Amino acid sequence: MSAPAALKPGALVVRSALPIHRPRTLPVSRRDFDASRMRRMRRIAGRHGLTILTAEKLTSKMGKGGHAIRDDESFKVIFGDSPLPFTATLNDVEAYLDKTYGDEDAGEE
């Protein structure tokens, strides 16, 4: 009698169909997602009479989604309009709000 196929040299070894156990990873914090950051910044801006505007149209210069900050009283854009409209990134808007109103809203996060 010959040996089973799995024992012959060069034979294909088939493993059992048990599920593969992957190591558990820590849950991902949603705090740093762009949507979460934008909600926090909109709340901070709203407290100071500002609105964060987002460009929804695709442009050849910026792509989609540049930002600007508008004063609610005068409806004048105060940040993100130079050299072109909606040129501020999300990081730029966050830095502007931190620089301008950072001490007042330190307890937000």
Secondary structure, 3 states (H helix, E strand, C coil): CCCCHHHCCCCCCCCCCCCCCCCCCCCCCHHHCHHHHHHHHHHHHHHCCEEEEECCCCECCCECCCEEEEECCCCCEEECCCCCCCCECHHHHHHHHHHHHCCCCCCCC
